[in-house]
Every structure is written in structure tokens, then in C-alpha cells.
């Protein structure tokens, strides 16, 4: 999976991006998901669902794919 996520404002959180990409079905799944599945933001390990993502950021979800954050 390679998907572009468009930010409708200044930023989107990692949890919101995962939900928008249908990696998780609800925001409440973000914390347990991030505890179990390695996720990297701009090549750095990340486990905070509230991590702010800005246009140009790249999220790699191990075993699933990539998200690229874009602006409007």
C-alpha cells in the first residue's frame, strides 16, 4: 500500500492519518496498533498517536506500506 494523505489545515496526527488510510478502523485502535506494529516517520521510529505530521512527511508502516503526507 502506498497512499497520499492530504492535510486539511496545518497538520494531521499519526492516529488520524492511520484512520484515514484505513489501516485502523477507529481512533481508539491507534495506541494498541502503534504498540504492536513498527511505524517510522521520516525514518525515525514513532509510537505516539498524537505525533503531528506535516506535508512532506513520510510514514512507513512495517509489513503494510507507506503514507505520504501532502498539502491541499
PDB file of N, CA, C and O in Angstrom:
ATOM      1  N   UNK A   1       0.841  -1.178   0.000  1.00  0.00           N
ATOM      2  CA  UNK A   1       0.000   0.000   0.000  1.00  0.00           C
ATOM      3  C   UNK A   1       0.888   1.243   0.000  1.00  0.00           C
ATOM      4  O   UNK A   1       1.743   1.394   0.872  1.00  0.00           O
ATOM      5  N   UNK A   2       0.695   2.109  -0.946  1.00  0.00           N
ATOM      6  CA  UNK A   2       1.314   3.426  -0.970  1.00  0.00           C
ATOM      7  C   UNK A   2       0.178   4.418  -1.166  1.00  0.00           C
ATOM      8  O   UNK A   2      -0.548   4.363  -2.159  1.00  0.00           O
ATOM      9  N   UNK A   3       0.034   5.321  -0.213  1.00  0.00           N
ATOM     10  CA  UNK A   3      -1.111   6.228  -0.256  1.00  0.00           C
ATOM     11  C   UNK A   3      -0.702   7.634   0.128  1.00  0.00           C
ATOM     12  O   UNK A   3       0.154   7.832   0.991  1.00  0.00           O
ATOM     13  N   UNK A   4      -1.325   8.619  -0.525  1.00  0.00           N
ATOM     14  CA  UNK A   4      -1.142  10.020  -0.155  1.00  0.00           C
ATOM     15  C   UNK A   4      -2.275  10.433   0.769  1.00  0.00           C
ATOM     16  O   UNK A   4      -3.444  10.166   0.493  1.00  0.00           O
ATOM     17  N   UNK A   5      -1.920  11.085   1.867  1.00  0.00           N
ATOM     18  CA  UNK A   5      -2.906  11.611   2.812  1.00  0.00           C
ATOM     19  C   UNK A   5      -2.814  13.133   2.742  1.00  0.00           C
ATOM     20  O   UNK A   5      -1.744  13.706   2.947  1.00  0.00           O
ATOM     21  N   UNK A   6      -3.938  13.783   2.453  1.00  0.00           N
ATOM     22  CA  UNK A   6      -3.949  15.234   2.317  1.00  0.00           C
ATOM     23  C   UNK A   6      -4.311  15.896   3.636  1.00  0.00           C
ATOM     24  O   UNK A   6      -5.307  15.546   4.269  1.00  0.00           O
ATOM     25  N   UNK A   7      -3.490  16.855   4.039  1.00  0.00           N
ATOM     26  CA  UNK A   7      -3.715  17.615   5.267  1.00  0.00           C
ATOM     27  C   UNK A   7      -4.698  18.733   4.955  1.00  0.00           C
ATOM     28  O   UNK A   7      -4.494  19.495   4.009  1.00  0.00           O
ATOM     29  N   UNK A   8      -5.768  18.838   5.748  1.00  0.00           N
ATOM     30  CA  UNK A   8      -6.751  19.921   5.584  1.00  0.00           C
ATOM     31  C   UNK A   8      -6.557  20.920   6.716  1.00  0.00           C
ATOM     32  O   UNK A   8      -7.431  21.070   7.571  1.00  0.00           O
ATOM     33  N   UNK A   9      -5.450  21.584   6.725  1.00  0.00           N
ATOM     34  CA  UNK A   9      -5.069  22.502   7.789  1.00  0.00           C
ATOM     35  C   UNK A   9      -3.561  22.485   7.886  1.00  0.00           C
ATOM     36  O   UNK A   9      -2.870  22.217   6.903  1.00  0.00           O
ATOM     37  N   UNK A  10      -3.049  22.770   9.067  1.00  0.00           N
ATOM     38  CA  UNK A  10      -1.596  22.837   9.230  1.00  0.00           C
ATOM     39  C   UNK A  10      -0.961  21.453   9.354  1.00  0.00           C
ATOM     40  O   UNK A  10       0.128  21.223   8.830  1.00  0.00           O
ATOM     41  N   UNK A  11      -1.640  20.522  10.051  1.00  0.00           N
ATOM     42  CA  UNK A  11      -1.076  19.191  10.278  1.00  0.00           C
ATOM     43  C   UNK A  11      -2.187  18.171  10.473  1.00  0.00           C
ATOM     44  O   UNK A  11      -3.361  18.524  10.587  1.00  0.00           O
ATOM     45  N   UNK A  12      -1.795  16.886  10.510  1.00  0.00           N
ATOM     46  CA  UNK A  12      -2.693  15.787  10.847  1.00  0.00           C
ATOM     47  C   UNK A  12      -1.918  14.916  11.837  1.00  0.00           C
ATOM     48  O   UNK A  12      -0.695  14.812  11.740  1.00  0.00           O
ATOM     49  N   UNK A  13      -2.610  14.297  12.778  1.00  0.00           N
ATOM     50  CA  UNK A  13      -1.894  13.435  13.722  1.00  0.00           C
ATOM     51  C   UNK A  13      -1.680  12.054  13.098  1.00  0.00           C
ATOM     52  O   UNK A  13      -2.365  11.671  12.150  1.00  0.00           O
ATOM     53  N   UNK A  14      -0.738  11.335  13.638  1.00  0.00           N
ATOM     54  CA  UNK A  14      -0.447   9.992  13.139  1.00  0.00           C
ATOM     55  C   UNK A  14      -1.680   9.099  13.262  1.00  0.00           C
ATOM     56  O   UNK A  14      -1.986   8.344  12.339  1.00  0.00           O
ATOM     57  N   UNK A  15      -2.384   9.173  14.376  1.00  0.00           N
ATOM     58  CA  UNK A  15      -3.598   8.381  14.551  1.00  0.00           C
ATOM     59  C   UNK A  15      -4.657   8.697  13.506  1.00  0.00           C
ATOM     60  O   UNK A  15      -5.307   7.794  12.980  1.00  0.00           O
ATOM     61  N   UNK A  16      -4.831   9.986  13.206  1.00  0.00           N
ATOM     62  CA  UNK A  16      -5.806  10.390  12.189  1.00  0.00           C
ATOM     63  C   UNK A  16      -5.386   9.895  10.808  1.00  0.00           C
ATOM     64  O   UNK A  16      -6.225   9.457  10.021  1.00  0.00           O
ATOM     65  N   UNK A  17      -4.092   9.965  10.518  1.00  0.00           N
ATOM     66  CA  UNK A  17      -3.595   9.514   9.217  1.00  0.00           C
ATOM     67  C   UNK A  17      -3.803   8.009   9.058  1.00  0.00           C
ATOM     68  O   UNK A  17      -4.190   7.546   7.985  1.00  0.00           O
ATOM     69  N   UNK A  18      -3.549   7.248  10.117  1.00  0.00           N
ATOM     70  CA  UNK A  18      -3.760   5.800  10.050  1.00  0.00           C
ATOM     71  C   UNK A  18      -5.228   5.473   9.808  1.00  0.00           C
ATOM     72  O   UNK A  18      -5.549   4.552   9.057  1.00  0.00           O
ATOM     73  N   UNK A  19      -6.115   6.225  10.443  1.00  0.00           N
ATOM     74  CA  UNK A  19      -7.551   6.007  10.260  1.00  0.00           C
ATOM     75  C   UNK A  19      -7.977   6.399   8.841  1.00  0.00           C
ATOM     76  O   UNK A  19      -8.734   5.672   8.198  1.00  0.00           O
ATOM     77  N   UNK A  20      -7.497   7.534   8.358  1.00  0.00           N
ATOM     78  CA  UNK A  20      -7.868   7.985   7.011  1.00  0.00           C
ATOM     79  C   UNK A  20      -7.390   7.004   5.940  1.00  0.00           C
ATOM     80  O   UNK A  20      -8.046   6.837   4.912  1.00  0.00           O
ATOM     81  N   UNK A  21      -6.250   6.358   6.181  1.00  0.00           N
ATOM     82  CA  UNK A  21      -5.713   5.382   5.229  1.00  0.00           C
ATOM     83  C   UNK A  21      -6.338   3.999   5.407  1.00  0.00           C
ATOM     84  O   UNK A  21      -5.972   3.058   4.702  1.00  0.00           O
ATOM     85  N   UNK A  22      -7.275   3.869   6.341  1.00  0.00           N
ATOM     86  CA  UNK A  22      -7.963   2.608   6.632  1.00  0.00           C
ATOM     87  C   UNK A  22      -7.015   1.529   7.143  1.00  0.00           C
ATOM     88  O   UNK A  22      -7.266   0.338   6.956  1.00  0.00           O
ATOM     89  N   UNK A  23      -5.929   1.942   7.787  1.00  0.00           N
ATOM     90  CA  UNK A  23      -5.021   0.996   8.433  1.00  0.00           C
ATOM     91  C   UNK A  23      -5.661   0.532   9.744  1.00  0.00           C
ATOM     92  O   UNK A  23      -5.527  -0.627  10.136  1.00  0.00           O
ATOM     93  N   UNK A  24      -6.356   1.452  10.413  1.00  0.00           N
ATOM     94  CA  UNK A  24      -7.145   1.144  11.600  1.00  0.00           C
ATOM     95  C   UNK A  24      -8.563   1.633  11.340  1.00  0.00           C
ATOM     96  O   UNK A  24      -8.771   2.508  10.499  1.00  0.00           O
ATOM     97  N   UNK A  25      -9.540   1.079  12.050  1.00  0.00           N
ATOM     98  CA  UNK A  25     -10.927   1.474  11.779  1.00  0.00           C
ATOM     99  C   UNK A  25     -11.439   2.569  12.701  1.00  0.00           C
ATOM    100  O   UNK A  25     -12.429   3.232  12.389  1.00  0.00           O
ATOM    101  N   UNK A  26     -10.763   2.767  13.854  1.00  0.00           N
ATOM    102  CA  UNK A  26     -11.194   3.842  14.753  1.00  0.00           C
ATOM    103  C   UNK A  26      -9.977   4.430  15.456  1.00  0.00           C
ATOM    104  O   UNK A  26      -8.931   3.787  15.550  1.00  0.00           O
ATOM    105  N   UNK A  27     -10.122   5.641  15.941  1.00  0.00           N
ATOM    106  CA  UNK A  27      -9.026   6.308  16.637  1.00  0.00           C
ATOM    107  C   UNK A  27      -8.576   5.556  17.877  1.00  0.00           C
ATOM    108  O   UNK A  27      -7.407   5.625  18.256  1.00  0.00           O
ATOM    109  N   UNK A  28      -9.493   4.838  18.512  1.00  0.00           N
ATOM    110  CA  UNK A  28      -9.158   4.081  19.705  1.00  0.00           C
ATOM    111  C   UNK A  28      -8.212   2.914  19.447  1.00  0.00           C
ATOM    112  O   UNK A  28      -7.608   2.387  20.381  1.00  0.00           O
ATOM    113  N   UNK A  29      -8.083   2.514  18.202  1.00  0.00           N
ATOM    114  CA  UNK A  29      -7.178   1.418  17.850  1.00  0.00           C
ATOM    115  C   UNK A  29      -5.748   1.888  17.648  1.00  0.00           C
ATOM    116  O   UNK A  29      -4.839   1.063  17.553  1.00  0.00           O
ATOM    117  N   UNK A  30      -5.528   3.198  17.582  1.00  0.00           N
ATOM    118  CA  UNK A  30      -4.203   3.725  17.255  1.00  0.00           C
ATOM    119  C   UNK A  30      -3.141   3.330  18.272  1.00  0.00           C
ATOM    120  O   UNK A  30      -2.071   2.855  17.893  1.00  0.00           O
ATOM    121  N   UNK A  31      -3.422   3.521  19.550  1.00  0.00           N
ATOM    122  CA  UNK A  31      -2.416   3.246  20.571  1.00  0.00           C
ATOM    123  C   UNK A  31      -1.991   1.777  20.585  1.00  0.00           C
ATOM    124  O   UNK A  31      -0.792   1.500  20.538  1.00  0.00           O
ATOM    125  N   UNK A  32      -2.940   0.814  20.648  1.00  0.00           N
ATOM    126  CA  UNK A  32      -2.522  -0.591  20.613  1.00  0.00           C
ATOM    127  C   UNK A  32      -1.820  -0.966  19.303  1.00  0.00           C
ATOM    128  O   UNK A  32      -0.870  -1.748  19.309  1.00  0.00           O
ATOM    129  N   UNK A  33      -2.287  -0.407  18.186  1.00  0.00           N
ATOM    130  CA  UNK A  33      -1.659  -0.688  16.893  1.00  0.00           C
ATOM    131  C   UNK A  33      -0.200  -0.247  16.906  1.00  0.00           C
ATOM    132  O   UNK A  33       0.687  -0.997  16.498  1.00  0.00           O
ATOM    133  N   UNK A  34       0.045   0.984  17.380  1.00  0.00           N
ATOM    134  CA  UNK A  34       1.408   1.516  17.406  1.00  0.00           C
ATOM    135  C   UNK A  34       2.295   0.776  18.400  1.00  0.00           C
ATOM    136  O   UNK A  34       3.516   0.770  18.248  1.00  0.00           O
ATOM    137  N   UNK A  35       1.700   0.155  19.412  1.00  0.00           N
ATOM    138  CA  UNK A  35       2.475  -0.631  20.378  1.00  0.00           C
ATOM    139  C   UNK A  35       2.928  -1.967  19.772  1.00  0.00           C
ATOM    140  O   UNK A  35       3.932  -2.537  20.200  1.00  0.00           O
ATOM    141  N   UNK A  36       2.186  -2.460  18.778  1.00  0.00           N
ATOM    142  CA  UNK A  36       2.469  -3.765  18.193  1.00  0.00           C
ATOM    143  C   UNK A  36       3.202  -3.715  16.861  1.00  0.00           C
ATOM    144  O   UNK A  36       4.015  -4.594  16.572  1.00  0.00           O
ATOM    145  N   UNK A  37       2.931  -2.704  16.048  1.00  0.00           N
ATOM    146  CA  UNK A  37       3.468  -2.643  14.688  1.00  0.00           C
ATOM    147  C   UNK A  37       4.502  -1.518  14.594  1.00  0.00           C
ATOM    148  O   UNK A  37       4.205  -0.376  14.943  1.00  0.00           O
ATOM    149  N   UNK A  38       5.719  -1.835  14.122  1.00  0.00           N
ATOM    150  CA  UNK A  38       6.719  -0.778  13.959  1.00  0.00           C
ATOM    151  C   UNK A  38       6.290   0.248  12.908  1.00  0.00           C
ATOM    152  O   UNK A  38       5.947  -0.107  11.781  1.00  0.00           O
ATOM    153  N   UNK A  39       6.315   1.529  13.299  1.00  0.00           N
ATOM    154  CA  UNK A  39       5.963   2.628  12.409  1.00  0.00           C
ATOM    155  C   UNK A  39       7.110   3.633  12.449  1.00  0.00           C
ATOM    156  O   UNK A  39       7.645   3.941  13.515  1.00  0.00           O
ATOM    157  N   UNK A  40       7.481   4.140  11.270  1.00  0.00           N
ATOM    158  CA  UNK A  40       8.576   5.098  11.167  1.00  0.00           C
ATOM    159  C   UNK A  40       8.081   6.354  10.478  1.00  0.00           C
ATOM    160  O   UNK A  40       7.425   6.285   9.438  1.00  0.00           O
ATOM    161  N   UNK A  41       8.398   7.508  11.062  1.00  0.00           N
ATOM    162  CA  UNK A  41       8.077   8.796  10.466  1.00  0.00           C
ATOM    163  C   UNK A  41       9.408   9.432  10.082  1.00  0.00           C
ATOM    164  O   UNK A  41      10.255   9.694  10.936  1.00  0.00           O
ATOM    165  N   UNK A  42       9.578   9.675   8.790  1.00  0.00           N
ATOM    166  CA  UNK A  42      10.837  10.229   8.280  1.00  0.00           C
ATOM    167  C   UNK A  42      12.033   9.421   8.778  1.00  0.00           C
ATOM    168  O   UNK A  42      13.048   9.976   9.198  1.00  0.00           O
ATOM    169  N   UNK A  43      11.888   8.089   8.721  1.00  0.00           N
ATOM    170  CA  UNK A  43      12.932   7.115   9.066  1.00  0.00           C
ATOM    171  C   UNK A  43      13.248   7.022  10.554  1.00  0.00           C
ATOM    172  O   UNK A  43      14.252   6.414  10.927  1.00  0.00           O
ATOM    173  N   UNK A  44      12.418   7.609  11.413  1.00  0.00           N
ATOM    174  CA  UNK A  44      12.596   7.513  12.862  1.00  0.00           C
ATOM    175  C   UNK A  44      11.413   6.748  13.464  1.00  0.00           C
ATOM    176  O   UNK A  44      10.260   7.018  13.131  1.00  0.00           O
ATOM    177  N   UNK A  45      11.706   5.794  14.350  1.00  0.00           N
ATOM    178  CA  UNK A  45      10.643   5.013  14.985  1.00  0.00           C
ATOM    179  C   UNK A  45       9.690   5.939  15.735  1.00  0.00           C
ATOM    180  O   UNK A  45      10.120   6.886  16.394  1.00  0.00           O
ATOM    181  N   UNK A  46       8.393   5.658  15.628  1.00  0.00           N
ATOM    182  CA  UNK A  46       7.379   6.515  16.268  1.00  0.00           C
ATOM    183  C   UNK A  46       6.274   5.656  16.847  1.00  0.00           C
ATOM    184  O   UNK A  46       5.766   4.760  16.174  1.00  0.00           O
ATOM    185  N   UNK A  47       5.893   5.923  18.103  1.00  0.00           N
ATOM    186  CA  UNK A  47       4.785   5.179  18.712  1.00  0.00           C
ATOM    187  C   UNK A  47       3.760   6.102  19.362  1.00  0.00           C
ATOM    188  O   UNK A  47       2.914   5.642  20.130  1.00  0.00           O
ATOM    189  N   UNK A  48       3.825   7.393  19.064  1.00  0.00           N
ATOM    190  CA  UNK A  48       2.855   8.355  19.620  1.00  0.00           C
ATOM    191  C   UNK A  48       1.753   8.627  18.598  1.00  0.00           C
ATOM    192  O   UNK A  48       2.018   9.114  17.499  1.00  0.00           O
ATOM    193  N   UNK A  49       0.510   8.305  18.975  1.00  0.00           N
ATOM    194  CA  UNK A  49      -0.595   8.532  18.033  1.00  0.00           C
ATOM    195  C   UNK A  49      -0.831  10.016  17.782  1.00  0.00           C
ATOM    196  O   UNK A  49      -1.407  10.383  16.758  1.00  0.00           O
ATOM    197  N   UNK A  50      -0.397  10.869  18.696  1.00  0.00           N
ATOM    198  CA  UNK A  50      -0.585  12.310  18.552  1.00  0.00           C
ATOM    199  C   UNK A  50       0.531  13.011  17.809  1.00  0.00           C
ATOM    200  O   UNK A  50       0.530  14.238  17.711  1.00  0.00           O
ATOM    201  N   UNK A  51       1.485  12.259  17.284  1.00  0.00           N
ATOM    202  CA  UNK A  51       2.595  12.860  16.533  1.00  0.00           C
ATOM    203  C   UNK A  51       2.032  13.677  15.385  1.00  0.00           C
ATOM    204  O   UNK A  51       1.244  13.169  14.588  1.00  0.00           O
ATOM    205  N   UNK A  52       2.429  14.941  15.295  1.00  0.00           N
ATOM    206  CA  UNK A  52       1.940  15.823  14.236  1.00  0.00           C
ATOM    207  C   UNK A  52       2.702  15.543  12.949  1.00  0.00           C
ATOM    208  O   UNK A  52       3.931  15.488  12.930  1.00  0.00           O
ATOM    209  N   UNK A  53       1.944  15.369  11.881  1.00  0.00           N
ATOM    210  CA  UNK A  53       2.519  15.130  10.559  1.00  0.00           C
ATOM    211  C   UNK A  53       2.213  16.325   9.675  1.00  0.00           C
ATOM    212  O   UNK A  53       1.094  16.837   9.669  1.00  0.00           O
ATOM    213  N   UNK A  54       3.208  16.760   8.935  1.00  0.00           N
ATOM    214  CA  UNK A  54       3.097  17.924   8.070  1.00  0.00           C
ATOM    215  C   UNK A  54       3.338  17.513   6.621  1.00  0.00           C
ATOM    216  O   UNK A  54       3.938  16.468   6.369  1.00  0.00           O
ATOM    217  N   UNK A  55       2.874  18.327   5.656  1.00  0.00           N
ATOM    218  CA  UNK A  55       3.136  18.000   4.252  1.00  0.00           C
ATOM    219  C   UNK A  55       4.631  17.752   4.034  1.00  0.00           C
ATOM    220  O   UNK A  55       5.485  18.514   4.488  1.00  0.00           O
ATOM    221  N   UNK A  56       4.911  16.665   3.326  1.00  0.00           N
ATOM    222  CA  UNK A  56       6.291  16.269   3.056  1.00  0.00           C
ATOM    223  C   UNK A  56       6.763  15.133   3.945  1.00  0.00           C
ATOM    224  O   UNK A  56       7.771  14.493   3.647  1.00  0.00           O
ATOM    225  N   UNK A  57       6.039  14.869   5.049  1.00  0.00           N
ATOM    226  CA  UNK A  57       6.416  13.764   5.931  1.00  0.00           C
ATOM    227  C   UNK A  57       6.088  12.432   5.256  1.00  0.00           C
ATOM    228  O   UNK A  57       5.146  12.328   4.470  1.00  0.00           O
ATOM    229  N   UNK A  58       6.883  11.428   5.583  1.00  0.00           N
ATOM    230  CA  UNK A  58       6.688  10.083   5.041  1.00  0.00           C
ATOM    231  C   UNK A  58       6.567   9.105   6.197  1.00  0.00           C
ATOM    232  O   UNK A  58       7.412   9.084   7.092  1.00  0.00           O
ATOM    233  N   UNK A  59       5.514   8.296   6.177  1.00  0.00           N
ATOM    234  CA  UNK A  59       5.242   7.313   7.224  1.00  0.00           C
ATOM    235  C   UNK A  59       5.375   5.924   6.617  1.00  0.00           C
ATOM    236  O   UNK A  59       4.722   5.606   5.623  1.00  0.00           O
ATOM    237  N   UNK A  60       6.231   5.096   7.223  1.00  0.00           N
ATOM    238  CA  UNK A  60       6.390   3.713   6.775  1.00  0.00           C
ATOM    239  C   UNK A  60       5.838   2.803   7.867  1.00  0.00           C
ATOM    240  O   UNK A  60       6.263   2.873   9.021  1.00  0.00           O
ATOM    241  N   UNK A  61       4.888   1.949   7.493  1.00  0.00           N
ATOM    242  CA  UNK A  61       4.265   1.014   8.422  1.00  0.00           C
ATOM    243  C   UNK A  61       4.771  -0.369   8.037  1.00  0.00           C
ATOM    244  O   UNK A  61       4.438  -0.895   6.975  1.00  0.00           O
ATOM    245  N   UNK A  62       5.579  -0.946   8.914  1.00  0.00           N
ATOM    246  CA  UNK A  62       6.229  -2.214   8.599  1.00  0.00           C
ATOM    247  C   UNK A  62       5.207  -3.286   8.244  1.00  0.00           C
ATOM    248  O   UNK A  62       4.241  -3.511   8.972  1.00  0.00           O
ATOM    249  N   UNK A  63       5.439  -3.939   7.116  1.00  0.00           N
ATOM    250  CA  UNK A  63       4.558  -5.023   6.662  1.00  0.00           C
ATOM    251  C   UNK A  63       3.272  -4.552   6.013  1.00  0.00           C
ATOM    252  O   UNK A  63       2.486  -5.373   5.541  1.00  0.00           O
ATOM    253  N   UNK A  64       3.039  -3.234   5.979  1.00  0.00           N
ATOM    254  CA  UNK A  64       1.786  -2.725   5.404  1.00  0.00           C
ATOM    255  C   UNK A  64       2.053  -1.805   4.223  1.00  0.00           C
ATOM    256  O   UNK A  64       1.485  -2.003   3.149  1.00  0.00           O
ATOM    257  N   UNK A  65       2.905  -0.806   4.402  1.00  0.00           N
ATOM    258  CA  UNK A  65       3.192   0.109   3.286  1.00  0.00           C
ATOM    259  C   UNK A  65       3.579   1.490   3.770  1.00  0.00           C
ATOM    260  O   UNK A  65       4.053   1.667   4.892  1.00  0.00           O
ATOM    261  N   UNK A  66       3.366   2.473   2.894  1.00  0.00           N
ATOM    262  CA  UNK A  66       3.791   3.851   3.141  1.00  0.00           C
ATOM    263  C   UNK A  66       2.653   4.843   2.977  1.00  0.00           C
ATOM    264  O   UNK A  66       1.733   4.641   2.184  1.00  0.00           O
ATOM    265  N   UNK A  67       2.740   5.919   3.746  1.00  0.00           N
ATOM    266  CA  UNK A  67       1.840   7.059   3.592  1.00  0.00           C
ATOM    267  C   UNK A  67       2.715   8.281   3.335  1.00  0.00           C
ATOM    268  O   UNK A  67       3.740   8.466   3.991  1.00  0.00           O
ATOM    269  N   UNK A  68       2.314   9.096   2.398  1.00  0.00           N
ATOM    270  CA  UNK A  68       2.986  10.367   2.155  1.00  0.00           C
ATOM    271  C   UNK A  68       1.997  11.467   2.496  1.00  0.00           C
ATOM    272  O   UNK A  68       0.868  11.468   2.007  1.00  0.00           O
ATOM    273  N   UNK A  69       2.423  12.405   3.337  1.00  0.00           N
ATOM    274  CA  UNK A  69       1.546  13.494   3.763  1.00  0.00           C
ATOM    275  C   UNK A  69       1.703  14.640   2.765  1.00  0.00           C
ATOM    276  O   UNK A  69       2.810  15.110   2.503  1.00  0.00           O
ATOM    277  N   UNK A  70       0.564  15.079   2.212  1.00  0.00           N
ATOM    278  CA  UNK A  70       0.580  16.162   1.232  1.00  0.00           C
ATOM    279  C   UNK A  70      -0.307  17.301   1.702  1.00  0.00           C
ATOM    280  O   UNK A  70      -1.175  17.103   2.552  1.00  0.00           O
ATOM    281  N   UNK A  71      -0.098  18.488   1.157  1.00  0.00           N
ATOM    282  CA  UNK A  71      -0.930  19.649   1.479  1.00  0.00           C
ATOM    283  C   UNK A  71      -2.026  19.826   0.455  1.00  0.00           C
ATOM    284  O   UNK A  71      -2.010  19.184  -0.595  1.00  0.00           O
ATOM    285  N   UNK A  72      -2.985  20.697   0.754  1.00  0.00           N
ATOM    286  CA  UNK A  72      -4.087  20.959  -0.170  1.00  0.00           C
ATOM    287  C   UNK A  72      -3.611  21.784  -1.339  1.00  0.00           C
ATOM    288  O   UNK A  72      -4.399  22.108  -2.227  1.00  0.00           O
TER     289      UNK A  72
END
